[in-house]
Amino acid sequence: MRSPSSDPMSPAERRAGASLAAIFGLRMLGLFLILPVFAVGARELAGGDNLTLVGIALGAYGLTQALFQIPFGAASDRWGRKPVIVAGLLMFAVGSAVAALAQDMPTMIAGRVLQGAGAISAAVTALAADLTREHHRTKVMAMIGSSIGLVFAGSLVAAPLLYAAVGLAGIFWLTGLLSLAAIGLVLFVVPAAPPVPRAIGGMGQVLRDGQLMRLNIGVFALHVMQTAMWVTVPAALAASGGLATAEHWKVYLPAVLVSFVIMVPAIIVAEKRNAMKPIFLAAIALLLLVQLGLHFYGAGLWPLALWLTLFFVAFNVLEATQPSWISRIAPPHAKGTALGIYNTLQSLGLFLGGALGGWLAQHHGASAVSLFCAGLALVWLVASAGLVAPKRRT
């Protein structure tokens, strides 16, 4: 019998990873394309000059994502992954159509609520775990995480061009069509899921598991930092980096691409040498270094580019290892539920990070945001010291 370290991914595992990464990417494209242009495009709607309503429309997506991740994950445990994913993608497509047809902000908010209600992240991640062997799972999670990073960087470039060509409504129609294309991938490209235990319940068991909760706290902290940073980073690139907003992609895109080059060897080492925990803790420590670097040495274009590249390295490693870790230690009958809780805290982190980052930046300045994120990274690092790396099965 070959050892896990010498056993390559099978064609079915590669197809599962690539197709699920594409589904995730198409889904996230619908979110990221809106972010750079929504506040401008909303001015054409009745009530679009009300920044509170604009903020609610942007935040409604994250809030409903947080509310529906656990129900969708638990439903995938009971009725299967693919039916739940298709239902979520249909809901997202309907929400995109409502937003595209909106003439006022209340209708736009309703569309965003429907988009967010199609919370498929937990079901997609659980399906990825079902279709891959444990010693290849982090690689597949890395493929999914990398697709998100690439889509994010690409959206920063494409969104202004698309907005100029088709307007805000056209972008929403495009995201709806991409969601329908993702359904085709689910039905015809993603391999058939193997039979797994289906059960009702498991919520209490998951919530009482200290190892799972450490990972849940971690993903919350990671996404609080991510969104809090993005409150101040664009202004820093413009002020001390000398880049106009339309040119920020010149920093983001290379940073994301370079981070992938560094991240891949780290994932390989974590898998082949059974070094999941050391790599995981090193990535959290790197986040702490980045926040301190932004605070003390964040002025100028090249320092900012360096810290952003290192941030993406740590972020991509953690985005790959955490869901893989969850899927390995979660009860088999409650894997979707466990990943639902995980993705709920991820969504809450995205929402609260923006709110906290904005409040800190407004009242105490950008340096307070980096110090807050550094403190959060330190707390996360200490809490993660008690993690026990999952045992690798042959």
VENDASUL-V161561 format. One record per residue. D_CENTER is the distance of its C-alpha to the mean C-alpha in Angstrom with 2 decimals. Layout:
D_CENTER
D_CENTER
This chain:
36.53
34.06
31.89
28.08
27.97
30.31
28.99
26.83
24.18
26.06
25.90
24.38
21.55
20.94
21.11
18.72
16.11
16.70
16.89
13.82
11.80
13.70
12.99
9.20
10.01
12.65
10.73
8.12
11.32
12.81
10.69
10.77
14.44
15.50
14.34
16.99
19.81
19.56
21.74
24.33
24.43
24.67
28.05
29.59
29.06
31.43
30.14
27.62
29.40
28.35
25.41
24.86
24.39
22.10
19.90
20.09
19.13
15.95
15.13
16.35
13.30
11.17
14.28
15.02
11.60
12.43
15.95
15.51
12.95
15.89
18.49
16.66
15.97
19.61
20.89
19.50
21.50
24.53
24.61
22.54
19.08
20.06
21.88
19.06
16.54
19.32
20.03
16.53
16.51
20.03
19.15
16.54
19.36
21.86
19.85
19.53
23.30
24.08
22.24
24.03
27.34
26.95
29.85
29.03
26.25
26.69
26.16
23.12
21.67
22.63
20.82
17.55
18.13
18.70
15.62
13.44
15.80
14.80
12.12
11.87
8.73
11.21
13.93
12.34
11.38
14.88
16.48
15.21
16.81
19.88
20.45
20.31
22.57
21.41
22.36
20.20
17.13
15.26
16.07
14.60
11.30
11.58
12.36
9.27
7.10
9.84
9.79
6.53
8.39
11.56
10.79
9.81
13.05
14.99
14.31
15.85
18.85
19.20
18.65
21.94
23.85
22.79
23.57
26.95
27.66
26.63
25.71
23.06
24.36
24.23
20.53
19.96
22.38
20.59
17.20
19.28
20.98
17.85
16.84
20.37
20.15
17.20
19.62
22.13
19.94
19.46
23.21
24.74
22.65
20.55
23.16
24.70
23.19
25.70
27.29
25.59
26.92
26.32
27.10
26.87
25.97
24.48
22.72
25.27
25.17
21.43
21.76
24.78
23.21
22.94
20.96
18.19
18.25
18.00
14.71
13.55
14.89
13.12
9.50
10.96
12.64
9.91
8.00
11.57
12.47
9.84
10.97
14.47
14.90
14.26
17.10
19.50
18.49
19.51
22.78
23.40
23.06
25.53
27.89
28.23
26.76
28.85
26.28
26.33
23.12
23.56
23.68
20.57
18.96
21.70
19.99
16.28
16.91
19.20
17.06
14.09
16.76
18.69
15.82
15.41
19.17
19.10
16.13
17.77
20.98
19.31
17.67
21.10
22.92
20.80
21.65
25.20
26.50
24.91
23.44
20.10
20.93
22.43
19.57
17.11
19.47
20.08
16.45
16.56
19.97
18.77
16.40
19.58
21.58
19.35
19.69
23.39
23.75
22.37
24.81
27.86
27.50
25.06
27.72
28.11
26.14
26.22
25.22
22.20
21.27
21.79
19.69
16.73
17.15
17.38
14.31
12.26
14.28
13.50
9.75
9.65
12.26
10.66
7.38
10.21
12.77
11.53
10.85
13.92
15.85
15.21
16.38
19.40
20.73
20.01
23.19
23.47
24.37
21.42
18.50
16.77
17.70
16.36
12.89
13.27
14.09
11.25
8.67
11.22
11.21
7.51
8.39
11.64
10.46
8.88
12.24
14.55
13.40
14.49
17.59
18.64
18.04
20.07
22.78
23.19
23.35
25.86
28.08
27.90
26.55
23.72
25.08
24.46
20.70
20.63
23.02
21.03
17.88
20.31
21.77
18.51
17.77
21.38
21.21
18.17
20.14
23.22
21.63
20.11
23.61
24.56
22.09
23.97
22.59
22.63
25.79
25.56
27.65
29.89
